[in-house]
Amino acid sequence: MQQKARKKIREEGKVKRSSNCFILYRTHIHPVIVARYGHQNNKEISRLAGRYWKNAPESVKSFYRQQAAEEKVRHAALYPSYKYTP
């Protein structure tokens, strides 16, 4: 039932939030984790990505923080009246 409700919200044109630095990192690291550990459920992949993020060097974190900041600017330009509403 919840999945149908989520799909309905997306179909109604609700604007998604811009991705934060960890979400961008997780999107990038997901195939690496699958290649290394095989297909896991998303909970386990997120757990592993969190460990990788915690141990990542500051240069990697700053790269993804910069990417998130750029995405936030693009999102604000595309949707100037956007306001997050959970």
C-alpha positions, 0 to 999 in steps of 0.5 A, a space after each residue: 500500500 505504501 509503495 502505491 502511495 509513494 508512486 501516486 505522489 511522484 505521479 502528481 508532480 511533487 518535486 524531489 529534494 536535491 541530493 545531499 553529499 552522502 546520497 551522491 556518494 552512496 549512488 556512486 559507491 553502490 555498484 562498487 559494493 555490489 561488485 565486491 560483496 554481491 547483491 545485498 539488500 539496500 539496508 546492508 548496502 547503505 550500512 556498508 556505504 556509511 562505513 565507507 563514508 565514515 572512513 573516506 579521506 577528507 578529499 573524497 568527502 569535500 568532492 561530494 560536498 561540492 557536488 551536493 552544493 552544485 546540485 542544490 544551486 541547480 535545483 534552486 534555479 529549476 524550482 525557485 519557489 520550492 519549499 521542503 514539505 515532508 
